[in-house]
Amino acid sequence: MVLVPLLDAEQTQHALDLACRLASDRGSRVLLLAPLYVDWELPLDAHFKREEAALRVELGRERAIAESYGVGAHTQIVRARPGELGRGVAEAAVEVRASLIVVGSPVDSQRGFRRPFSRDVWSVLNDAPCPVMIATGTPQRAERAVA
């Protein structure tokens, strides 16, 4: 099982493509996780009917993309506090015995690597029970050169 948290739209597409190719080559399945961020002031089980409905629609689109690769895809909404997505991803990864987590993320820092990724990506890296692959997409300099 390859787990893909749906974060930044452009990088998530790259991560999903990469995860589906890997899963297809290995006869694996994909679990798509959509984070529902709950502010600290609210209980984690607060009602978010509209937000959950929108996430289900997004998960349906991403699932259709995964299935177009011939890969079995499952979907799940995971509730998390801002910056603590890693716990929910780790729990889901353990539950499905994921062998890999593929995260799409832009590189925030073009100079050095002090903090090149978002807090959510660091959280996933810190809490992951299995290897994590970060799909950063095409470097910005290469895109400019092509354009």
Chimera marker file (.cmm) of the C-alpha trace (Angstrom):
<marker_set name="trace">
<marker id="1" x="0.000" y="0.000" z="0.000" r="1" g="1" b="0" radius="0.5"/>
<marker id="2" x="1.264" y="3.440" z="-0.961" r="1" g="1" b="0" radius="0.5"/>
<marker id="3" x="-0.175" y="6.333" z="1.047" r="1" g="1" b="0" radius="0.5"/>
<marker id="4" x="-0.575" y="9.794" z="-0.510" r="1" g="1" b="0" radius="0.5"/>
<marker id="5" x="-1.606" y="12.779" z="1.647" r="1" g="1" b="0" radius="0.5"/>
<marker id="6" x="-3.317" y="15.407" z="-0.513" r="1" g="1" b="0" radius="0.5"/>
<marker id="7" x="-1.560" y="18.681" z="0.282" r="1" g="1" b="0" radius="0.5"/>
<marker id="8" x="-0.538" y="21.398" z="-2.206" r="1" g="1" b="0" radius="0.5"/>
<marker id="9" x="-2.518" y="20.935" z="-5.438" r="1" g="1" b="0" radius="0.5"/>
<marker id="10" x="0.285" y="21.047" z="-8.035" r="1" g="1" b="0" radius="0.5"/>
<marker id="11" x="2.760" y="18.955" z="-6.051" r="1" g="1" b="0" radius="0.5"/>
<marker id="12" x="0.015" y="16.519" z="-5.023" r="1" g="1" b="0" radius="0.5"/>
<marker id="13" x="-0.648" y="15.816" z="-8.691" r="1" g="1" b="0" radius="0.5"/>
<marker id="14" x="3.032" y="15.024" z="-9.160" r="1" g="1" b="0" radius="0.5"/>
<marker id="15" x="3.067" y="12.868" z="-6.007" r="1" g="1" b="0" radius="0.5"/>
<marker id="16" x="-0.091" y="11.026" z="-7.069" r="1" g="1" b="0" radius="0.5"/>
<marker id="17" x="1.354" y="10.346" z="-10.514" r="1" g="1" b="0" radius="0.5"/>
<marker id="18" x="4.566" y="9.016" z="-8.971" r="1" g="1" b="0" radius="0.5"/>
<marker id="19" x="2.723" y="6.916" z="-6.376" r="1" g="1" b="0" radius="0.5"/>
<marker id="20" x="0.394" y="5.419" z="-8.979" r="1" g="1" b="0" radius="0.5"/>
<marker id="21" x="3.287" y="4.475" z="-11.233" r="1" g="1" b="0" radius="0.5"/>
<marker id="22" x="5.093" y="2.812" z="-8.330" r="1" g="1" b="0" radius="0.5"/>
<marker id="23" x="1.921" y="1.023" z="-7.195" r="1" g="1" b="0" radius="0.5"/>
<marker id="24" x="1.138" y="-0.116" z="-10.726" r="1" g="1" b="0" radius="0.5"/>
<marker id="25" x="4.626" y="-1.537" z="-11.222" r="1" g="1" b="0" radius="0.5"/>
<marker id="26" x="4.449" y="-3.425" z="-7.931" r="1" g="1" b="0" radius="0.5"/>
<marker id="27" x="0.812" y="-4.511" z="-7.995" r="1" g="1" b="0" radius="0.5"/>
<marker id="28" x="0.037" y="-2.350" z="-4.949" r="1" g="1" b="0" radius="0.5"/>
<marker id="29" x="-2.867" y="-0.153" z="-3.976" r="1" g="1" b="0" radius="0.5"/>
<marker id="30" x="-3.007" y="3.537" z="-3.072" r="1" g="1" b="0" radius="0.5"/>
<marker id="31" x="-4.600" y="5.197" z="-0.043" r="1" g="1" b="0" radius="0.5"/>
<marker id="32" x="-5.455" y="8.855" z="-0.622" r="1" g="1" b="0" radius="0.5"/>
<marker id="33" x="-5.671" y="10.935" z="2.554" r="1" g="1" b="0" radius="0.5"/>
<marker id="34" x="-7.382" y="14.318" z="2.588" r="1" g="1" b="0" radius="0.5"/>
<marker id="35" x="-6.518" y="16.394" z="5.660" r="1" g="1" b="0" radius="0.5"/>
<marker id="36" x="-9.266" y="18.254" z="7.478" r="1" g="1" b="0" radius="0.5"/>
<marker id="37" x="-7.538" y="20.841" z="9.616" r="1" g="1" b="0" radius="0.5"/>
<marker id="38" x="-9.283" y="21.636" z="12.901" r="1" g="1" b="0" radius="0.5"/>
<marker id="39" x="-8.290" y="24.826" z="14.730" r="1" g="1" b="0" radius="0.5"/>
<marker id="40" x="-6.946" y="24.461" z="18.244" r="1" g="1" b="0" radius="0.5"/>
<marker id="41" x="-9.994" y="26.225" z="19.736" r="1" g="1" b="0" radius="0.5"/>
<marker id="42" x="-12.361" y="23.526" z="18.454" r="1" g="1" b="0" radius="0.5"/>
<marker id="43" x="-12.712" y="19.889" z="19.485" r="1" g="1" b="0" radius="0.5"/>
<marker id="44" x="-11.100" y="17.499" z="17.019" r="1" g="1" b="0" radius="0.5"/>
<marker id="45" x="-14.486" y="15.854" z="16.352" r="1" g="1" b="0" radius="0.5"/>
<marker id="46" x="-16.290" y="19.149" z="15.584" r="1" g="1" b="0" radius="0.5"/>
<marker id="47" x="-18.817" y="19.082" z="12.734" r="1" g="1" b="0" radius="0.5"/>
<marker id="48" x="-17.540" y="20.220" z="9.331" r="1" g="1" b="0" radius="0.5"/>
<marker id="49" x="-20.247" y="18.982" z="6.976" r="1" g="1" b="0" radius="0.5"/>
<marker id="50" x="-19.489" y="21.371" z="4.109" r="1" g="1" b="0" radius="0.5"/>
<marker id="51" x="-15.736" y="20.896" z="4.368" r="1" g="1" b="0" radius="0.5"/>
<marker id="52" x="-16.080" y="17.099" z="4.511" r="1" g="1" b="0" radius="0.5"/>
<marker id="53" x="-18.372" y="17.125" z="1.480" r="1" g="1" b="0" radius="0.5"/>
<marker id="54" x="-15.833" y="19.194" z="-0.476" r="1" g="1" b="0" radius="0.5"/>
<marker id="55" x="-13.042" y="16.822" z="0.562" r="1" g="1" b="0" radius="0.5"/>
<marker id="56" x="-15.097" y="13.810" z="-0.562" r="1" g="1" b="0" radius="0.5"/>
<marker id="57" x="-15.523" y="15.412" z="-3.994" r="1" g="1" b="0" radius="0.5"/>
<marker id="58" x="-11.769" y="16.061" z="-4.196" r="1" g="1" b="0" radius="0.5"/>
<marker id="59" x="-11.033" y="12.492" z="-3.068" r="1" g="1" b="0" radius="0.5"/>
<marker id="60" x="-13.387" y="11.194" z="-5.754" r="1" g="1" b="0" radius="0.5"/>
<marker id="61" x="-11.481" y="13.093" z="-8.450" r="1" g="1" b="0" radius="0.5"/>
<marker id="62" x="-8.115" y="11.894" z="-7.180" r="1" g="1" b="0" radius="0.5"/>
<marker id="63" x="-9.414" y="8.333" z="-6.882" r="1" g="1" b="0" radius="0.5"/>
<marker id="64" x="-10.533" y="8.408" z="-10.523" r="1" g="1" b="0" radius="0.5"/>
<marker id="65" x="-7.032" y="9.536" z="-11.520" r="1" g="1" b="0" radius="0.5"/>
<marker id="66" x="-5.452" y="6.698" z="-9.531" r="1" g="1" b="0" radius="0.5"/>
<marker id="67" x="-7.828" y="4.132" z="-11.009" r="1" g="1" b="0" radius="0.5"/>
<marker id="68" x="-6.955" y="5.344" z="-14.518" r="1" g="1" b="0" radius="0.5"/>
<marker id="69" x="-3.492" y="3.862" z="-13.847" r="1" g="1" b="0" radius="0.5"/>
<marker id="70" x="-5.113" y="0.499" z="-13.121" r="1" g="1" b="0" radius="0.5"/>
<marker id="71" x="-4.410" y="0.912" z="-9.418" r="1" g="1" b="0" radius="0.5"/>
<marker id="72" x="-6.898" y="0.139" z="-6.666" r="1" g="1" b="0" radius="0.5"/>
<marker id="73" x="-7.498" y="3.305" z="-4.666" r="1" g="1" b="0" radius="0.5"/>
<marker id="74" x="-9.032" y="3.884" z="-1.260" r="1" g="1" b="0" radius="0.5"/>
<marker id="75" x="-9.843" y="7.255" z="0.271" r="1" g="1" b="0" radius="0.5"/>
<marker id="76" x="-9.927" y="8.615" z="3.784" r="1" g="1" b="0" radius="0.5"/>
<marker id="77" x="-10.368" y="11.975" z="5.508" r="1" g="1" b="0" radius="0.5"/>
<marker id="78" x="-7.967" y="12.515" z="8.400" r="1" g="1" b="0" radius="0.5"/>
<marker id="79" x="-8.536" y="15.216" z="11.003" r="1" g="1" b="0" radius="0.5"/>
<marker id="80" x="-5.476" y="17.055" z="12.217" r="1" g="1" b="0" radius="0.5"/>
<marker id="81" x="-4.396" y="20.170" z="14.024" r="1" g="1" b="0" radius="0.5"/>
<marker id="82" x="-2.434" y="22.704" z="11.960" r="1" g="1" b="0" radius="0.5"/>
<marker id="83" x="1.165" y="21.495" z="11.683" r="1" g="1" b="0" radius="0.5"/>
<marker id="84" x="0.402" y="18.048" z="13.125" r="1" g="1" b="0" radius="0.5"/>
<marker id="85" x="-0.713" y="16.118" z="10.075" r="1" g="1" b="0" radius="0.5"/>
<marker id="86" x="1.996" y="13.513" z="10.661" r="1" g="1" b="0" radius="0.5"/>
<marker id="87" x="0.127" y="11.807" z="13.501" r="1" g="1" b="0" radius="0.5"/>
<marker id="88" x="-2.952" y="11.152" z="11.395" r="1" g="1" b="0" radius="0.5"/>
<marker id="89" x="-0.865" y="10.010" z="8.438" r="1" g="1" b="0" radius="0.5"/>
<marker id="90" x="1.184" y="7.715" z="10.686" r="1" g="1" b="0" radius="0.5"/>
<marker id="91" x="-1.958" y="6.146" z="12.193" r="1" g="1" b="0" radius="0.5"/>
<marker id="92" x="-3.416" y="5.521" z="8.733" r="1" g="1" b="0" radius="0.5"/>
<marker id="93" x="-0.089" y="4.103" z="7.503" r="1" g="1" b="0" radius="0.5"/>
<marker id="94" x="0.083" y="1.655" z="10.411" r="1" g="1" b="0" radius="0.5"/>
<marker id="95" x="-3.564" y="0.683" z="9.953" r="1" g="1" b="0" radius="0.5"/>
<marker id="96" x="-3.111" y="-0.257" z="6.280" r="1" g="1" b="0" radius="0.5"/>
<marker id="97" x="0.496" y="-1.435" z="6.683" r="1" g="1" b="0" radius="0.5"/>
<marker id="98" x="1.751" y="1.086" z="4.133" r="1" g="1" b="0" radius="0.5"/>
<marker id="99" x="5.175" y="0.405" z="2.697" r="1" g="1" b="0" radius="0.5"/>
<marker id="100" x="5.667" y="3.974" z="1.434" r="1" g="1" b="0" radius="0.5"/>
<marker id="101" x="4.277" y="7.475" z="1.915" r="1" g="1" b="0" radius="0.5"/>
<marker id="102" x="4.547" y="9.820" z="-1.069" r="1" g="1" b="0" radius="0.5"/>
<marker id="103" x="4.153" y="13.505" z="-0.197" r="1" g="1" b="0" radius="0.5"/>
<marker id="104" x="3.998" y="16.301" z="-2.751" r="1" g="1" b="0" radius="0.5"/>
<marker id="105" x="5.551" y="19.514" z="-1.536" r="1" g="1" b="0" radius="0.5"/>
<marker id="106" x="7.159" y="22.601" z="-3.007" r="1" g="1" b="0" radius="0.5"/>
<marker id="107" x="10.589" y="23.506" z="-1.700" r="1" g="1" b="0" radius="0.5"/>
<marker id="108" x="10.000" y="26.643" z="0.375" r="1" g="1" b="0" radius="0.5"/>
<marker id="109" x="13.642" y="27.676" z="0.527" r="1" g="1" b="0" radius="0.5"/>
<marker id="110" x="15.677" y="28.249" z="-2.596" r="1" g="1" b="0" radius="0.5"/>
<marker id="111" x="18.758" y="28.970" z="-0.474" r="1" g="1" b="0" radius="0.5"/>
<marker id="112" x="20.027" y="26.204" z="1.724" r="1" g="1" b="0" radius="0.5"/>
<marker id="113" x="18.052" y="23.560" z="3.502" r="1" g="1" b="0" radius="0.5"/>
<marker id="114" x="17.331" y="25.039" z="6.903" r="1" g="1" b="0" radius="0.5"/>
<marker id="115" x="13.546" y="24.549" z="6.565" r="1" g="1" b="0" radius="0.5"/>
<marker id="116" x="12.799" y="23.730" z="2.934" r="1" g="1" b="0" radius="0.5"/>
<marker id="117" x="9.379" y="22.137" z="3.583" r="1" g="1" b="0" radius="0.5"/>
<marker id="118" x="6.147" y="23.087" z="5.343" r="1" g="1" b="0" radius="0.5"/>
<marker id="119" x="5.371" y="22.141" z="8.948" r="1" g="1" b="0" radius="0.5"/>
<marker id="120" x="2.962" y="19.466" z="7.724" r="1" g="1" b="0" radius="0.5"/>
<marker id="121" x="5.637" y="17.781" z="5.618" r="1" g="1" b="0" radius="0.5"/>
<marker id="122" x="8.085" y="17.858" z="8.547" r="1" g="1" b="0" radius="0.5"/>
<marker id="123" x="5.365" y="16.400" z="10.736" r="1" g="1" b="0" radius="0.5"/>
<marker id="124" x="4.843" y="13.523" z="8.285" r="1" g="1" b="0" radius="0.5"/>
<marker id="125" x="8.600" y="12.921" z="8.103" r="1" g="1" b="0" radius="0.5"/>
<marker id="126" x="8.947" y="12.882" z="11.898" r="1" g="1" b="0" radius="0.5"/>
<marker id="127" x="5.994" y="10.581" z="12.614" r="1" g="1" b="0" radius="0.5"/>
<marker id="128" x="6.102" y="8.214" z="9.624" r="1" g="1" b="0" radius="0.5"/>
<marker id="129" x="6.334" y="4.486" z="10.423" r="1" g="1" b="0" radius="0.5"/>
<marker id="130" x="7.686" y="3.712" z="6.932" r="1" g="1" b="0" radius="0.5"/>
<marker id="131" x="9.841" y="5.399" z="4.271" r="1" g="1" b="0" radius="0.5"/>
<marker id="132" x="8.664" y="8.770" z="2.946" r="1" g="1" b="0" radius="0.5"/>
<marker id="133" x="9.295" y="10.039" z="-0.573" r="1" g="1" b="0" radius="0.5"/>
<marker id="134" x="8.932" y="13.777" z="-1.153" r="1" g="1" b="0" radius="0.5"/>
<marker id="135" x="7.899" y="14.688" z="-4.693" r="1" g="1" b="0" radius="0.5"/>
<marker id="136" x="8.930" y="18.303" z="-5.236" r="1" g="1" b="0" radius="0.5"/>
<marker id="137" x="8.068" y="18.479" z="-8.917" r="1" g="1" b="0" radius="0.5"/>
<marker id="138" x="10.005" y="20.305" z="-11.573" r="1" g="1" b="0" radius="0.5"/>
<marker id="139" x="12.505" y="22.871" z="-10.229" r="1" g="1" b="0" radius="0.5"/>
<marker id="140" x="11.408" y="26.464" z="-10.867" r="1" g="1" b="0" radius="0.5"/>
<marker id="141" x="14.624" y="27.362" z="-12.695" r="1" g="1" b="0" radius="0.5"/>
<marker id="142" x="14.066" y="24.578" z="-15.232" r="1" g="1" b="0" radius="0.5"/>
<marker id="143" x="10.487" y="25.761" z="-15.817" r="1" g="1" b="0" radius="0.5"/>
<marker id="144" x="11.702" y="29.294" z="-16.550" r="1" g="1" b="0" radius="0.5"/>
<marker id="145" x="14.362" y="28.041" z="-18.946" r="1" g="1" b="0" radius="0.5"/>
<marker id="146" x="11.750" y="26.041" z="-20.890" r="1" g="1" b="0" radius="0.5"/>
<marker id="147" x="9.286" y="28.952" z="-21.012" r="1" g="1" b="0" radius="0.5"/>
<link id1="1" id2="2" r="1" g="1" b="0" radius="0.2"/>
<link id1="2" id2="3" r="1" g="1" b="0" radius="0.2"/>
<link id1="3" id2="4" r="1" g="1" b="0" radius="0.2"/>
<link id1="4" id2="5" r="1" g="1" b="0" radius="0.2"/>
<link id1="5" id2="6" r="1" g="1" b="0" radius="0.2"/>
<link id1="6" id2="7" r="1" g="1" b="0" radius="0.2"/>
<link id1="7" id2="8" r="1" g="1" b="0" radius="0.2"/>
<link id1="8" id2="9" r="1" g="1" b="0" radius="0.2"/>
<link id1="9" id2="10" r="1" g="1" b="0" radius="0.2"/>
<link id1="10" id2="11" r="1" g="1" b="0" radius="0.2"/>
<link id1="11" id2="12" r="1" g="1" b="0" radius="0.2"/>
<link id1="12" id2="13" r="1" g="1" b="0" radius="0.2"/>
<link id1="13" id2="14" r="1" g="1" b="0" radius="0.2"/>
<link id1="14" id2="15" r="1" g="1" b="0" radius="0.2"/>
<link id1="15" id2="16" r="1" g="1" b="0" radius="0.2"/>
<link id1="16" id2="17" r="1" g="1" b="0" radius="0.2"/>
<link id1="17" id2="18" r="1" g="1" b="0" radius="0.2"/>
<link id1="18" id2="19" r="1" g="1" b="0" radius="0.2"/>
<link id1="19" id2="20" r="1" g="1" b="0" radius="0.2"/>
<link id1="20" id2="21" r="1" g="1" b="0" radius="0.2"/>
<link id1="21" id2="22" r="1" g="1" b="0" radius="0.2"/>
<link id1="22" id2="23" r="1" g="1" b="0" radius="0.2"/>
<link id1="23" id2="24" r="1" g="1" b="0" radius="0.2"/>
<link id1="24" id2="25" r="1" g="1" b="0" radius="0.2"/>
<link id1="25" id2="26" r="1" g="1" b="0" radius="0.2"/>
<link id1="26" id2="27" r="1" g="1" b="0" radius="0.2"/>
<link id1="27" id2="28" r="1" g="1" b="0" radius="0.2"/>
<link id1="28" id2="29" r="1" g="1" b="0" radius="0.2"/>
<link id1="29" id2="30" r="1" g="1" b="0" radius="0.2"/>
<link id1="30" id2="31" r="1" g="1" b="0" radius="0.2"/>
<link id1="31" id2="32" r="1" g="1" b="0" radius="0.2"/>
<link id1="32" id2="33" r="1" g="1" b="0" radius="0.2"/>
<link id1="33" id2="34" r="1" g="1" b="0" radius="0.2"/>
<link id1="34" id2="35" r="1" g="1" b="0" radius="0.2"/>
<link id1="35" id2="36" r="1" g="1" b="0" radius="0.2"/>
<link id1="36" id2="37" r="1" g="1" b="0" radius="0.2"/>
<link id1="37" id2="38" r="1" g="1" b="0" radius="0.2"/>
<link id1="38" id2="39" r="1" g="1" b="0" radius="0.2"/>
<link id1="39" id2="40" r="1" g="1" b="0" radius="0.2"/>
<link id1="40" id2="41" r="1" g="1" b="0" radius="0.2"/>
<link id1="41" id2="42" r="1" g="1" b="0" radius="0.2"/>
<link id1="42" id2="43" r="1" g="1" b="0" radius="0.2"/>
<link id1="43" id2="44" r="1" g="1" b="0" radius="0.2"/>
<link id1="44" id2="45" r="1" g="1" b="0" radius="0.2"/>
<link id1="45" id2="46" r="1" g="1" b="0" radius="0.2"/>
<link id1="46" id2="47" r="1" g="1" b="0" radius="0.2"/>
<link id1="47" id2="48" r="1" g="1" b="0" radius="0.2"/>
<link id1="48" id2="49" r="1" g="1" b="0" radius="0.2"/>
<link id1="49" id2="50" r="1" g="1" b="0" radius="0.2"/>
<link id1="50" id2="51" r="1" g="1" b="0" radius="0.2"/>
<link id1="51" id2="52" r="1" g="1" b="0" radius="0.2"/>
<link id1="52" id2="53" r="1" g="1" b="0" radius="0.2"/>
<link id1="53" id2="54" r="1" g="1" b="0" radius="0.2"/>
<link id1="54" id2="55" r="1" g="1" b="0" radius="0.2"/>
<link id1="55" id2="56" r="1" g="1" b="0" radius="0.2"/>
<link id1="56" id2="57" r="1" g="1" b="0" radius="0.2"/>
<link id1="57" id2="58" r="1" g="1" b="0" radius="0.2"/>
<link id1="58" id2="59" r="1" g="1" b="0" radius="0.2"/>
<link id1="59" id2="60" r="1" g="1" b="0" radius="0.2"/>
<link id1="60" id2="61" r="1" g="1" b="0" radius="0.2"/>
<link id1="61" id2="62" r="1" g="1" b="0" radius="0.2"/>
<link id1="62" id2="63" r="1" g="1" b="0" radius="0.2"/>
<link id1="63" id2="64" r="1" g="1" b="0" radius="0.2"/>
<link id1="64" id2="65" r="1" g="1" b="0" radius="0.2"/>
<link id1="65" id2="66" r="1" g="1" b="0" radius="0.2"/>
<link id1="66" id2="67" r="1" g="1" b="0" radius="0.2"/>
<link id1="67" id2="68" r="1" g="1" b="0" radius="0.2"/>
<link id1="68" id2="69" r="1" g="1" b="0" radius="0.2"/>
<link id1="69" id2="70" r="1" g="1" b="0" radius="0.2"/>
<link id1="70" id2="71" r="1" g="1" b="0" radius="0.2"/>
<link id1="71" id2="72" r="1" g="1" b="0" radius="0.2"/>
<link id1="72" id2="73" r="1" g="1" b="0" radius="0.2"/>
<link id1="73" id2="74" r="1" g="1" b="0" radius="0.2"/>
<link id1="74" id2="75" r="1" g="1" b="0" radius="0.2"/>
<link id1="75" id2="76" r="1" g="1" b="0" radius="0.2"/>
<link id1="76" id2="77" r="1" g="1" b="0" radius="0.2"/>
<link id1="77" id2="78" r="1" g="1" b="0" radius="0.2"/>
<link id1="78" id2="79" r="1" g="1" b="0" radius="0.2"/>
<link id1="79" id2="80" r="1" g="1" b="0" radius="0.2"/>
<link id1="80" id2="81" r="1" g="1" b="0" radius="0.2"/>
<link id1="81" id2="82" r="1" g="1" b="0" radius="0.2"/>
<link id1="82" id2="83" r="1" g="1" b="0" radius="0.2"/>
<link id1="83" id2="84" r="1" g="1" b="0" radius="0.2"/>
<link id1="84" id2="85" r="1" g="1" b="0" radius="0.2"/>
<link id1="85" id2="86" r="1" g="1" b="0" radius="0.2"/>
<link id1="86" id2="87" r="1" g="1" b="0" radius="0.2"/>
<link id1="87" id2="88" r="1" g="1" b="0" radius="0.2"/>
<link id1="88" id2="89" r="1" g="1" b="0" radius="0.2"/>
<link id1="89" id2="90" r="1" g="1" b="0" radius="0.2"/>
<link id1="90" id2="91" r="1" g="1" b="0" radius="0.2"/>
<link id1="91" id2="92" r="1" g="1" b="0" radius="0.2"/>
<link id1="92" id2="93" r="1" g="1" b="0" radius="0.2"/>
<link id1="93" id2="94" r="1" g="1" b="0" radius="0.2"/>
<link id1="94" id2="95" r="1" g="1" b="0" radius="0.2"/>
<link id1="95" id2="96" r="1" g="1" b="0" radius="0.2"/>
<link id1="96" id2="97" r="1" g="1" b="0" radius="0.2"/>
<link id1="97" id2="98" r="1" g="1" b="0" radius="0.2"/>
<link id1="98" id2="99" r="1" g="1" b="0" radius="0.2"/>
<link id1="99" id2="100" r="1" g="1" b="0" radius="0.2"/>
<link id1="100" id2="101" r="1" g="1" b="0" radius="0.2"/>
<link id1="101" id2="102" r="1" g="1" b="0" radius="0.2"/>
<link id1="102" id2="103" r="1" g="1" b="0" radius="0.2"/>
<link id1="103" id2="104" r="1" g="1" b="0" radius="0.2"/>
<link id1="104" id2="105" r="1" g="1" b="0" radius="0.2"/>
<link id1="105" id2="106" r="1" g="1" b="0" radius="0.2"/>
<link id1="106" id2="107" r="1" g="1" b="0" radius="0.2"/>
<link id1="107" id2="108" r="1" g="1" b="0" radius="0.2"/>
<link id1="108" id2="109" r="1" g="1" b="0" radius="0.2"/>
<link id1="109" id2="110" r="1" g="1" b="0" radius="0.2"/>
<link id1="110" id2="111" r="1" g="1" b="0" radius="0.2"/>
<link id1="111" id2="112" r="1" g="1" b="0" radius="0.2"/>
<link id1="112" id2="113" r="1" g="1" b="0" radius="0.2"/>
<link id1="113" id2="114" r="1" g="1" b="0" radius="0.2"/>
<link id1="114" id2="115" r="1" g="1" b="0" radius="0.2"/>
<link id1="115" id2="116" r="1" g="1" b="0" radius="0.2"/>
<link id1="116" id2="117" r="1" g="1" b="0" radius="0.2"/>
<link id1="117" id2="118" r="1" g="1" b="0" radius="0.2"/>
<link id1="118" id2="119" r="1" g="1" b="0" radius="0.2"/>
<link id1="119" id2="120" r="1" g="1" b="0" radius="0.2"/>
<link id1="120" id2="121" r="1" g="1" b="0" radius="0.2"/>
<link id1="121" id2="122" r="1" g="1" b="0" radius="0.2"/>
<link id1="122" id2="123" r="1" g="1" b="0" radius="0.2"/>
<link id1="123" id2="124" r="1" g="1" b="0" radius="0.2"/>
<link id1="124" id2="125" r="1" g="1" b="0" radius="0.2"/>
<link id1="125" id2="126" r="1" g="1" b="0" radius="0.2"/>
<link id1="126" id2="127" r="1" g="1" b="0" radius="0.2"/>
<link id1="127" id2="128" r="1" g="1" b="0" radius="0.2"/>
<link id1="128" id2="129" r="1" g="1" b="0" radius="0.2"/>
<link id1="129" id2="130" r="1" g="1" b="0" radius="0.2"/>
<link id1="130" id2="131" r="1" g="1" b="0" radius="0.2"/>
<link id1="131" id2="132" r="1" g="1" b="0" radius="0.2"/>
<link id1="132" id2="133" r="1" g="1" b="0" radius="0.2"/>
<link id1="133" id2="134" r="1" g="1" b="0" radius="0.2"/>
<link id1="134" id2="135" r="1" g="1" b="0" radius="0.2"/>
<link id1="135" id2="136" r="1" g="1" b="0" radius="0.2"/>
<link id1="136" id2="137" r="1" g="1" b="0" radius="0.2"/>
<link id1="137" id2="138" r="1" g="1" b="0" radius="0.2"/>
<link id1="138" id2="139" r="1" g="1" b="0" radius="0.2"/>
<link id1="139" id2="140" r="1" g="1" b="0" radius="0.2"/>
<link id1="140" id2="141" r="1" g="1" b="0" radius="0.2"/>
<link id1="141" id2="142" r="1" g="1" b="0" radius="0.2"/>
<link id1="142" id2="143" r="1" g="1" b="0" radius="0.2"/>
<link id1="143" id2="144" r="1" g="1" b="0" radius="0.2"/>
<link id1="144" id2="145" r="1" g="1" b="0" radius="0.2"/>
<link id1="145" id2="146" r="1" g="1" b="0" radius="0.2"/>
<link id1="146" id2="147" r="1" g="1" b="0" radius="0.2"/>
</marker_set>
